[in-house]
Amino acid sequence: MKDKLETSIITVTLNPAIDSTLYFEDFQVGQVNRVRREIADPGGKGVNVAKV
């Protein structure tokens, strides 16, 4: 049996970002809207490439 060759790719992300997603119960334009939940994920072009 042949051994499988595993390949790794290393990315250097010099300018990472934080993607913030906000969830609202009921968003209304022109009114005070309270955030129900916030999720912060790593983002930026380099991080997005590394995820793939």
Secondary structure, DSSP 8 states (H G I E B T S, - for coil): -------------SS-EEEEEEEESS--TTS---EEEEEEEEESHHHHHHH-
